[in-house]
Amino acid sequence: MIDSHTHTRYSNDSQARPEDIIAAAVREDLSYLAITDHIDFAPTDCRVDLNRYFGELAPFCGMQGNLYVALGLEVGIQVCHQKEVAKFLEELGRFPCDVVIASLHRVHGLDIGDGSFTRGKTEEFLWQEF
């Protein structure tokens, strides 16, 4: 079994330490674990310092017993931030990044998770806009 979507304290929705995530993955007998903290581009989103992130987390990567630990990021994709995302992905090439997953956390600048995008809208409208 694998887990390709985990967050550490570098993401705003987690306080987990990487060593705790890895220990849990070993206990659950996972064969692959990817640490993929958030990178989003809205003005209110916090940004990870890539030097610090990869510097701190890179030593955890590779084989940990029977578990392979990969290091990456979850990149928030929005049409209005295409240039920033492209520039970021180019910059990311300088770091030992194993995996990048894409996510959609906002539509038209409204957060999907907090209900600001979905409130008062029909399911048909939401799928159309999403």
ABEGO torsion letter per residue (X at the ends): XBBABBBBAABAABABBAAAAAAAAAAAGBABBBBBBBBBABAABBBBBAAAAAAAAAAABEBBEABBBBBBBBBBBBAAAAAAAAAAAAAAAABBBABBBBBBABBGGBBAAAGAAABGBBAAAAAAAX
